[in-house]
Amino acid sequence: MRVIKKLDELDRRAEDRLNDLRFDLADSFFSAVTGLGSVYLSVFFAAATYPLAPRLLDAVFLPLGVTWLLAYGLKTAVDREKPQDAPLAVDITPSFPSGHALTASFLAVRVSALIPDIAPVLFVAASVVCLSRVYLGAHYPSDVVAGSAIGVLSASLPWTTLF
């Protein structure tokens, strides 16, 4: 319990520091890029790419869907409140773990394995999504770290043997 209290203290300190650093241009930028980690955008891309590359459904989007459902169960079980001072966040789900960080990290790892030439762009995009979740006040840093770790771990699993 002591570790959780210390982690909570660090999270809240980071939130306070970020509140001091906000400015209009960064607000706009992070508000725009945070959607790259949205499960809704992933569903859109799954539907859009299926006719062109049906193997992506089995290789990327079904495993992502399973991972996201398991993480949502974890969100519900932990039921951590979002940061209190979140003027730029509109999320309504519990805070831990971050679904956007999970999604962005999962896609960066999984798609990079299929298309290595775009790996740097994917990892930069995933990093920016993760940072945006904390900057916008949608999550504490530990929510984002946990979501990203779950995404990376899940993307590294041999999902093709399951589907």
Secondary structure, DSSP 8 states (H G I E B T S, - for coil): -HHHHHHHHHHHHHHHHHHHH--HHHHHHHHHHGGGG-HHHHHHHHHHHTTT-THHIIIIIHHHHHHHHHHHHHHHHH-----S--TT----S-SSS-HHHHHHHHHHHHHHHH-GGGHHHHHHHHHHHHHHHHHTTSS-HHHHHHHHHHHHHHHTS-GGGT-
